[in-house]
Amino acid sequence: MLLELSFIYIAEFILFYIVGWVKSIKIKKKYVFFSFVALGLAYGIIAYHIVPPYEWDLYRHYVVLDITRKEGIKYLLKYSIYKNQYGSVLLFYLISLLPNNAFLQFIAIFIEYFILGYIVTDYLGDEIKSRDIFVIILLHFAMNNIALTVSGVRQTLAFAIISLGIYLDISKNKIISIPIYIFGVLVHPGSSGVIILRLFYELYKRYNKAIIILPFWSVIVTLLSGYMSESNIYLINYYGRMINVYTLGGLSGYADSRPIYALFIFFLIIVVYVLSEIYNKKIVLDNSTKFFLCSLMFVIGAINSEQFLIRYSIFLSFNVYPIVRFNDKNYKENVVDIWDLVWIFFFVGLIAYQLVHVTSHNAKLV
């Protein structure tokens, strides 16, 4: 029953914001936030009912959880593949105390959309245009990857957590962002690239032209990775080996290159859109919008590795909200903007691919 209701809610959620997009409805902040919380619940319930195939990371996560229930946290800290990733250790230990392994993806997804709901509503203010939410939803789900979110669990959760830290840091100057960054990296070390991006943002604020480095970052780190992997310092050595594996090794490619090319074209179109709006309308950028631009160029720069691009696209999906600053403030009811049609086109295509990708890999709902 809950599974069916979850599908119904997601359909109603999307339909409501479609109507709001056409009619240009304004909604109070708290109602938008609750709609995202409910979305997290619905999405999480659907993920809870997925039986992962053997090939999925989620299957291996379940094995770790089963062993942890028998041997306790000692197994996670000493013998598991996550033994140096203390955020993951905490997550897996807490889930092992629950009766069903499927709480892992349920709780992770709920947290992710609770965070996204908070960021979006806090950024947009008390009276929110439903059209803005519609655009954010389109771009978020076009960039996000259902299979990686449900199966990988840890990296999407880490990206959502770090996105919260970045928002509190850049928009509100909150010092609590520092432990949030640390915890996010401890959940998944692959998210540390975003921390480097955050540090680069400080350089960008002082020297705007520094942004031209970002489209080439993955080529640069690939060249450096050989030296890093020979280091005697554990962290440098670890990241050097991981970069090698994801840029030159067997994990650099993705199962199907078509969504990679589609995403890359999608990001280039967004760059054209944003830069044209800045140039034509002389828009003054706030800190979140500047960081969004850096993130966009950073993801484009990940093209040297298909895995980097698809994974950092997930991070960008949690930071796409400043794009609504470029929406026409004089948007009229029942008038469809050409750019909205572009976003819809990519959303439909990429979501369709993701659903086929999930169902064709023997994942089942129970």
C-alpha positions, 0 to 999 in steps of 0.5 A: 500500500505504501509503495503504491501511495509513494508512486502516486505522490511523486506523480502528484508532486510533479503534476502540481509543479507543472501546473504551477509552472504554467500558471505561475503560482506563488507558494509559501516557503513551508509548503514547498519545504514539506513537499520536498520532505514528502518527496524524500519519504516517497522516493525513500519508500520506493528505494526501500522496496528495491531488491538489488541485483548481485552487480549493484553496490547495494548488494555488497552493502547488504553483505556488510550490514549482515556481517556487522549484525553478527560481529558488531562495530569491530568488523567495520573498524578493522576488517571492512572496506570502509574501515578508514571512512568513519562516516560510513562506519557510523552509517552502517553501524546505525543501520545494522541496529535496524531490522532491515537492510533496506533502511540504508537507502531509505534513510539516505534518500530521505536525508538528501531531499530533506537537505535539498528542500531546506536549501532551496526554500531558504534560498528562495525566501518566503514567497516562492514561484512554483515555476522556479521549483519546477525548473529546479526539479527538472534540472536536479533529476536530469543531473541526478542518477537514480541507479547510483543514488539507490545503489551507491548510497554513500556518494550521493549522501555525501554530496548532499551533506557537503552541499548543505555545508557549502550553502551554510558557508557561502550564503550564511558564513556559518562555521558549522559548515566545517564539521559538515564538510569533514563528515561528508568526506568521511562518508565517501572520500570521493566527495573530497574533490568538492572540497578542493572546488570550495577552496578554488572558489576563494581564488575565483572570487579574487581572480575571476579569470581563474575559472578557465582552469576548471574545464581542464582540472581532470586532465591536470590531476591525471598527470599528477596522479602518477607522482601522487601514487608513489608518495609515502604519505597515505592520503596522497598515495590513496588519492593518486591510486584512485585518480589513476583507476577512475581516469586511466584504469578499468573504472574510468568508463561508464556502462553506456556512454550515451547519457555521458554525451547527453549530460555534457551537451546539457551542461554546455547549453546551461553555460550558454544560457547562464552567460547569455543571461548575465551578458544581456541582463547585466545580472549581479551574481550572489555568492551561491550563483558564483559557486554554481558557475564554478561547479558547472565548469568543474563538472564539464572539466570531469569529461576526462573520466566518464565516472567523474562526470556522472558522479559530480553531476550528482553533486551539481544536482544539489547545487543547481538552485541559483539558476532560477536567478536568471528566470524572467521576473516578468514571466506571464501566466500561460506563457511557455519559455523556450528555455523551459522546453530545453530543460524538459527535453533533457529531463525526459530523455535522461530520466527515461534512460535512467529508468530503463537502466535500473529496470534492465539490470534486474532490480526488482520491487517487492 
